[in-house]
């Protein structure tokens, strides 16, 4: 799989998880790599980091983390990082790792 395909697969798994929890996911803006979800208990902004086995999901840089937190605050959303690992066919391995980012709403 290409890097883009790996990222897309991870995002689809996160969107499916959010929808299963009754969030409405908005299409990503062309200039964004984050998923916006609106639920009955609040709104989230999620950065998805995906790795294809045997590789784990890559780390988010300090600059990316700060940017995500700032963007979430501006939009009135809670910032989360979702770490996903997929197999060679894009299937989810294990569970999605969720981290609520410090300083998030």
C-alpha positions as CSV (number, residue, x, y, z in Angstrom):
1,X,0.0,0.0,0.0
2,X,1.1,3.6,-0.6
3,X,1.5,6.1,2.2
4,X,-1.7,7.8,1.0
5,X,-3.6,4.5,1.0
6,X,-2.4,3.6,4.5
7,X,-3.5,7.0,5.8
8,X,-6.9,6.7,4.0
9,X,-7.5,3.3,5.5
10,X,-6.8,4.5,9.0
11,X,-9.1,7.5,8.6
12,X,-11.9,5.2,7.4
13,X,-11.6,3.0,10.5
14,X,-11.7,6.1,12.8
15,X,-14.7,7.5,11.0
16,X,-16.5,4.2,11.3
17,X,-15.7,4.1,15.0
18,X,-17.0,7.7,15.5
19,X,-20.2,6.9,13.5
20,X,-20.8,3.8,15.7
21,X,-20.7,6.2,18.7
22,X,-23.3,8.4,16.9
23,X,-20.9,11.1,15.8
24,X,-21.6,12.8,12.4
25,X,-18.3,13.1,10.5
26,X,-17.8,16.0,8.2
27,X,-15.7,15.6,5.1
28,X,-12.1,16.8,5.6
29,X,-11.2,20.2,4.2
30,X,-8.7,20.1,1.4
31,X,-6.1,21.8,3.6
32,X,-6.8,19.6,6.6
33,X,-5.6,16.2,7.8
34,X,-8.1,16.1,10.7
35,X,-11.5,14.5,11.0
36,X,-14.3,16.6,12.5
37,X,-17.0,14.8,14.4
38,X,-20.1,16.2,16.1
39,X,-21.9,14.1,18.7
40,X,-24.6,14.5,21.3
41,X,-22.0,14.9,24.0
42,X,-19.6,17.2,22.2
43,X,-17.5,17.8,19.1
44,X,-14.1,16.4,18.3
45,X,-11.2,17.1,16.0
46,X,-9.2,14.0,15.4
47,X,-5.7,13.5,13.9
48,X,-5.3,9.9,12.7
49,X,-1.8,8.4,12.7
50,X,-1.7,5.0,10.9
51,X,1.0,2.4,10.6
52,X,0.9,-0.7,8.4
53,X,2.1,-3.9,10.3
54,X,4.7,-4.6,11.3
55,X,5.1,-0.8,11.8
56,X,3.3,1.0,14.5
57,X,1.6,4.3,13.9
58,X,4.1,7.1,13.7
59,X,4.4,9.7,16.4
60,X,2.9,13.2,16.0
61,X,5.5,16.0,16.2
62,X,5.3,18.7,19.0
63,X,4.5,21.3,16.3
64,X,1.6,19.1,14.9
65,X,0.3,18.5,18.4
66,X,0.2,22.2,19.2
67,X,-1.4,23.0,15.8
68,X,-4.1,20.4,16.4
69,X,-4.9,21.7,19.9
70,X,-5.0,25.3,18.7
71,X,-7.3,24.5,15.7
72,X,-9.6,22.4,18.0
73,X,-9.9,25.3,20.4
74,X,-10.6,27.8,17.6
75,X,-13.4,25.4,16.4
76,X,-14.8,24.7,19.9
77,X,-13.9,21.0,19.6
78,X,-11.9,18.6,21.8
79,X,-8.6,17.5,20.2
80,X,-7.8,13.8,20.0
81,X,-5.1,11.7,18.5
82,X,-6.1,8.3,17.1
83,X,-3.4,5.7,16.5
84,X,-4.3,2.9,14.1
85,X,-2.5,-0.2,12.9
86,X,-3.6,-2.0,9.7
87,X,-2.6,-5.1,7.8
88,X,-1.6,-5.3,4.2
89,X,-5.2,-5.1,3.1
90,X,-6.1,-2.1,5.2
91,X,-8.0,-4.1,7.9
92,X,-7.8,-2.8,11.4
93,X,-5.4,-4.8,13.7
94,X,-6.3,-4.5,17.4
95,X,-8.2,-1.5,18.6
96,X,-7.8,2.2,17.9
97,X,-5.7,4.0,20.5
98,X,-7.3,7.2,21.6
99,X,-5.5,10.1,23.3
100,X,-7.2,13.2,24.5
101,X,-4.6,15.9,24.0
102,X,-3.6,18.1,27.0
103,X,-5.1,21.5,27.0
104,X,-8.0,20.4,24.8
105,X,-11.5,21.6,25.5
